[in-house]
Amino acid sequence: MSTYLGMPRRVRRRPEEVVRTPMAAALLRARRDLELSQPEMAEKLGFTLPKVAALELGRYEPTTDTLLKYGAIARGEAKEAIVEELRKRFAETELVEVVA
């Protein structure tokens, strides 16, 4: 690995080479299904671009609020995965019904 000033260089991986959690993959799929770029998705959700990128890479677990925002605009399999995650987190169906 080459270095710059003693620091290792970051190796950029192609999106298909990144190992994602199932939820991170669902969030990425939600954005791609809507045919939005990361900056467009960030604006639509009221997030920063780094937050959208970190969520799609699975760097941290999305909060319930984040899942609700994604679930409100997602469709297809991505929406199903998000709603299923919300169902796991909450036993009350009325919260999930807002998204579903």
Biotite code that builds the C-alpha atoms (Angstrom):
import biotite.structure as struc

atoms = struc.array([
    struc.Atom([0.000, 0.000, 0.000], chain_id="A", res_id=1, res_name="MET", atom_name="CA", element="C"),
    struc.Atom([1.427, 3.376, -0.923], chain_id="A", res_id=2, res_name="SER", atom_name="CA", element="C"),
    struc.Atom([1.580, 6.195, 1.559], chain_id="A", res_id=3, res_name="THR", atom_name="CA", element="C"),
    struc.Atom([1.523, 9.949, 1.502], chain_id="A", res_id=4, res_name="TYR", atom_name="CA", element="C"),
    struc.Atom([3.404, 11.688, 4.292], chain_id="A", res_id=5, res_name="LEU", atom_name="CA", element="C"),
    struc.Atom([3.389, 8.437, 6.219], chain_id="A", res_id=6, res_name="GLY", atom_name="CA", element="C"),
    struc.Atom([-0.396, 8.042, 6.028], chain_id="A", res_id=7, res_name="MET", atom_name="CA", element="C"),
    struc.Atom([-1.867, 5.088, 4.128], chain_id="A", res_id=8, res_name="PRO", atom_name="CA", element="C"),
    struc.Atom([-3.892, 6.030, 1.077], chain_id="A", res_id=9, res_name="ARG", atom_name="CA", element="C"),
    struc.Atom([-7.566, 5.235, 1.071], chain_id="A", res_id=10, res_name="ARG", atom_name="CA", element="C"),
    struc.Atom([-8.471, 2.597, -1.428], chain_id="A", res_id=11, res_name="VAL", atom_name="CA", element="C"),
    struc.Atom([-11.639, 3.434, -3.273], chain_id="A", res_id=12, res_name="ARG", atom_name="CA", element="C"),
    struc.Atom([-13.861, 0.456, -3.922], chain_id="A", res_id=13, res_name="ARG", atom_name="CA", element="C"),
    struc.Atom([-16.499, 0.085, -6.546], chain_id="A", res_id=14, res_name="ARG", atom_name="CA", element="C"),
    struc.Atom([-20.040, 0.134, -5.070], chain_id="A", res_id=15, res_name="PRO", atom_name="CA", element="C"),
    struc.Atom([-20.527, -3.567, -5.801], chain_id="A", res_id=16, res_name="GLU", atom_name="CA", element="C"),
    struc.Atom([-17.350, -4.419, -3.847], chain_id="A", res_id=17, res_name="GLU", atom_name="CA", element="C"),
    struc.Atom([-18.526, -2.798, -0.622], chain_id="A", res_id=18, res_name="VAL", atom_name="CA", element="C"),
    struc.Atom([-19.981, -5.213, 1.928], chain_id="A", res_id=19, res_name="VAL", atom_name="CA", element="C"),
    struc.Atom([-23.193, -3.665, 3.263], chain_id="A", res_id=20, res_name="ARG", atom_name="CA", element="C"),
    struc.Atom([-25.612, -4.599, 5.980], chain_id="A", res_id=21, res_name="THR", atom_name="CA", element="C"),
    struc.Atom([-29.047, -5.621, 4.685], chain_id="A", res_id=22, res_name="PRO", atom_name="CA", element="C"),
    struc.Atom([-30.508, -2.301, 5.886], chain_id="A", res_id=23, res_name="MET", atom_name="CA", element="C"),
    struc.Atom([-27.749, -0.256, 4.222], chain_id="A", res_id=24, res_name="ALA", atom_name="CA", element="C"),
    struc.Atom([-28.421, -2.170, 0.997], chain_id="A", res_id=25, res_name="ALA", atom_name="CA", element="C"),
    struc.Atom([-32.143, -1.393, 1.311], chain_id="A", res_id=26, res_name="ALA", atom_name="CA", element="C"),
    struc.Atom([-31.440, 2.326, 1.769], chain_id="A", res_id=27, res_name="LEU", atom_name="CA", element="C"),
    struc.Atom([-29.160, 2.307, -1.283], chain_id="A", res_id=28, res_name="LEU", atom_name="CA", element="C"),
    struc.Atom([-31.818, 0.431, -3.271], chain_id="A", res_id=29, res_name="ARG", atom_name="CA", element="C"),
    struc.Atom([-34.448, 2.966, -2.182], chain_id="A", res_id=30, res_name="ALA", atom_name="CA", element="C"),
    struc.Atom([-32.376, 5.815, -3.613], chain_id="A", res_id=31, res_name="ARG", atom_name="CA", element="C"),
    struc.Atom([-31.567, 3.969, -6.823], chain_id="A", res_id=32, res_name="ARG", atom_name="CA", element="C"),
    struc.Atom([-35.213, 2.957, -7.330], chain_id="A", res_id=33, res_name="ASP", atom_name="CA", element="C"),
    struc.Atom([-36.107, 6.646, -7.194], chain_id="A", res_id=34, res_name="LEU", atom_name="CA", element="C"),
    struc.Atom([-33.261, 7.382, -9.644], chain_id="A", res_id=35, res_name="GLU", atom_name="CA", element="C"),
    struc.Atom([-31.809, 10.021, -7.336], chain_id="A", res_id=36, res_name="LEU", atom_name="CA", element="C"),
    struc.Atom([-28.183, 10.948, -6.739], chain_id="A", res_id=37, res_name="SER", atom_name="CA", element="C"),
    struc.Atom([-26.899, 11.068, -3.174], chain_id="A", res_id=38, res_name="GLN", atom_name="CA", element="C"),
    struc.Atom([-27.078, 14.893, -3.112], chain_id="A", res_id=39, res_name="PRO", atom_name="CA", element="C"),
    struc.Atom([-30.669, 14.776, -4.419], chain_id="A", res_id=40, res_name="GLU", atom_name="CA", element="C"),
    struc.Atom([-31.635, 12.169, -1.823], chain_id="A", res_id=41, res_name="MET", atom_name="CA", element="C"),
    struc.Atom([-30.005, 14.209, 0.942], chain_id="A", res_id=42, res_name="ALA", atom_name="CA", element="C"),
    struc.Atom([-31.989, 17.284, -0.084], chain_id="A", res_id=43, res_name="GLU", atom_name="CA", element="C"),
    struc.Atom([-35.248, 15.335, -0.357], chain_id="A", res_id=44, res_name="LYS", atom_name="CA", element="C"),
    struc.Atom([-34.825, 13.865, 3.142], chain_id="A", res_id=45, res_name="LEU", atom_name="CA", element="C"),
    struc.Atom([-33.354, 16.966, 4.767], chain_id="A", res_id=46, res_name="GLY", atom_name="CA", element="C"),
    struc.Atom([-30.059, 15.177, 5.480], chain_id="A", res_id=47, res_name="PHE", atom_name="CA", element="C"),
    struc.Atom([-26.475, 16.041, 4.693], chain_id="A", res_id=48, res_name="THR", atom_name="CA", element="C"),
    struc.Atom([-24.686, 14.261, 1.858], chain_id="A", res_id=49, res_name="LEU", atom_name="CA", element="C"),
    struc.Atom([-22.209, 12.588, 4.256], chain_id="A", res_id=50, res_name="PRO", atom_name="CA", element="C"),
    struc.Atom([-25.132, 11.177, 6.260], chain_id="A", res_id=51, res_name="LYS", atom_name="CA", element="C"),
    struc.Atom([-26.721, 9.596, 3.176], chain_id="A", res_id=52, res_name="VAL", atom_name="CA", element="C"),
    struc.Atom([-23.357, 8.153, 2.108], chain_id="A", res_id=53, res_name="ALA", atom_name="CA", element="C"),
    struc.Atom([-22.656, 6.774, 5.589], chain_id="A", res_id=54, res_name="ALA", atom_name="CA", element="C"),
    struc.Atom([-26.130, 5.188, 5.807], chain_id="A", res_id=55, res_name="LEU", atom_name="CA", element="C"),
    struc.Atom([-25.704, 3.525, 2.402], chain_id="A", res_id=56, res_name="GLU", atom_name="CA", element="C"),
    struc.Atom([-22.299, 2.184, 3.413], chain_id="A", res_id=57, res_name="LEU", atom_name="CA", element="C"),
    struc.Atom([-23.680, 0.843, 6.700], chain_id="A", res_id=58, res_name="GLY", atom_name="CA", element="C"),
    struc.Atom([-21.307, 2.914, 8.811], chain_id="A", res_id=59, res_name="ARG", atom_name="CA", element="C"),
    struc.Atom([-24.031, 3.306, 11.411], chain_id="A", res_id=60, res_name="TYR", atom_name="CA", element="C"),
    struc.Atom([-27.489, 1.963, 12.125], chain_id="A", res_id=61, res_name="GLU", atom_name="CA", element="C"),
    struc.Atom([-30.304, 4.247, 10.922], chain_id="A", res_id=62, res_name="PRO", atom_name="CA", element="C"),
    struc.Atom([-32.518, 5.746, 13.592], chain_id="A", res_id=63, res_name="THR", atom_name="CA", element="C"),
    struc.Atom([-36.245, 5.138, 13.594], chain_id="A", res_id=64, res_name="THR", atom_name="CA", element="C"),
    struc.Atom([-36.781, 8.704, 12.382], chain_id="A", res_id=65, res_name="ASP", atom_name="CA", element="C"),
    struc.Atom([-34.402, 8.082, 9.475], chain_id="A", res_id=66, res_name="THR", atom_name="CA", element="C"),
    struc.Atom([-36.222, 4.874, 8.547], chain_id="A", res_id=67, res_name="LEU", atom_name="CA", element="C"),
    struc.Atom([-39.562, 6.676, 8.644], chain_id="A", res_id=68, res_name="LEU", atom_name="CA", element="C"),
    struc.Atom([-38.246, 9.350, 6.270], chain_id="A", res_id=69, res_name="LYS", atom_name="CA", element="C"),
    struc.Atom([-36.836, 6.776, 3.865], chain_id="A", res_id=70, res_name="TYR", atom_name="CA", element="C"),
    struc.Atom([-39.968, 4.645, 4.142], chain_id="A", res_id=71, res_name="GLY", atom_name="CA", element="C"),
    struc.Atom([-42.184, 7.593, 3.248], chain_id="A", res_id=72, res_name="ALA", atom_name="CA", element="C"),
    struc.Atom([-40.559, 7.966, -0.173], chain_id="A", res_id=73, res_name="ILE", atom_name="CA", element="C"),
    struc.Atom([-39.252, 4.447, -0.917], chain_id="A", res_id=74, res_name="ALA", atom_name="CA", element="C"),
    struc.Atom([-41.066, 1.921, -3.070], chain_id="A", res_id=75, res_name="ARG", atom_name="CA", element="C"),
    struc.Atom([-40.901, -1.737, -3.991], chain_id="A", res_id=76, res_name="GLY", atom_name="CA", element="C"),
    struc.Atom([-38.562, -4.149, -2.233], chain_id="A", res_id=77, res_name="GLU", atom_name="CA", element="C"),
    struc.Atom([-36.683, -1.338, -0.518], chain_id="A", res_id=78, res_name="ALA", atom_name="CA", element="C"),
    struc.Atom([-39.887, -0.064, 1.089], chain_id="A", res_id=79, res_name="LYS", atom_name="CA", element="C"),
    struc.Atom([-40.783, -3.595, 2.192], chain_id="A", res_id=80, res_name="GLU", atom_name="CA", element="C"),
    struc.Atom([-37.379, -4.027, 3.862], chain_id="A", res_id=81, res_name="ALA", atom_name="CA", element="C"),
    struc.Atom([-37.677, -0.673, 5.648], chain_id="A", res_id=82, res_name="ILE", atom_name="CA", element="C"),
    struc.Atom([-41.220, -1.387, 6.848], chain_id="A", res_id=83, res_name="VAL", atom_name="CA", element="C"),
    struc.Atom([-40.126, -4.837, 8.057], chain_id="A", res_id=84, res_name="GLU", atom_name="CA", element="C"),
    struc.Atom([-37.306, -3.256, 10.062], chain_id="A", res_id=85, res_name="GLU", atom_name="CA", element="C"),
    struc.Atom([-39.757, -0.792, 11.605], chain_id="A", res_id=86, res_name="LEU", atom_name="CA", element="C"),
    struc.Atom([-42.078, -3.685, 12.510], chain_id="A", res_id=87, res_name="ARG", atom_name="CA", element="C"),
    struc.Atom([-39.194, -5.421, 14.243], chain_id="A", res_id=88, res_name="LYS", atom_name="CA", element="C"),
    struc.Atom([-38.469, -2.297, 16.250], chain_id="A", res_id=89, res_name="ARG", atom_name="CA", element="C"),
    struc.Atom([-42.058, -1.622, 17.261], chain_id="A", res_id=90, res_name="PHE", atom_name="CA", element="C"),
    struc.Atom([-44.897, -3.907, 18.186], chain_id="A", res_id=91, res_name="ALA", atom_name="CA", element="C"),
    struc.Atom([-47.531, -1.173, 17.631], chain_id="A", res_id=92, res_name="GLU", atom_name="CA", element="C"),
    struc.Atom([-48.883, -1.384, 14.091], chain_id="A", res_id=93, res_name="THR", atom_name="CA", element="C"),
    struc.Atom([-50.233, 2.177, 13.995], chain_id="A", res_id=94, res_name="GLU", atom_name="CA", element="C"),
    struc.Atom([-46.710, 3.609, 13.744], chain_id="A", res_id=95, res_name="LEU", atom_name="CA", element="C"),
    struc.Atom([-45.852, 1.330, 10.841], chain_id="A", res_id=96, res_name="VAL", atom_name="CA", element="C"),
    struc.Atom([-49.170, 2.041, 9.107], chain_id="A", res_id=97, res_name="GLU", atom_name="CA", element="C"),
    struc.Atom([-48.056, 5.657, 8.564], chain_id="A", res_id=98, res_name="VAL", atom_name="CA", element="C"),
    struc.Atom([-45.314, 4.376, 6.247], chain_id="A", res_id=99, res_name="VAL", atom_name="CA", element="C"),
    struc.Atom([-46.973, 1.293, 4.776], chain_id="A", res_id=100, res_name="ALA", atom_name="CA", element="C"),
])
